[in-house]
Amino acid sequence: MTDNNDDYRPIDCGVYSGYELAIMHRDRLQVHWRDEVGMDHIERLRPLDLKTRNGQEFMIVETLQGERREIRLDRIIAAEKVVGEGPP
């Protein structure tokens, strides 16, 4: 990953808490984020964990196909719970 720590912007504590709740409830989220090259993505994902590395915060997610990814939290533009898609 080529992300530079200098441009990382911490997210609001309330938003972080919302991600923690989604993980605890095993919710599926519709996530809109921008990757490190500026490309926008919108995808349904299941958040699995949050972690900090080198002063940056990331959400570990699983795609519908079972692939795991890390999304830097300050690159998430929007994340909404997908209604009717709870735990498997």
Buried (B, 14 or more C-beta within 10 A) or exposed (E): EEBEEEEBEEBEEEEBEBBEEBBEEEBBBBBBBBBEEEEEBEBEBBBEEBEEEEEBBBBBBBEEEEEEBBBBBBBBEEBEBBEEBEEE
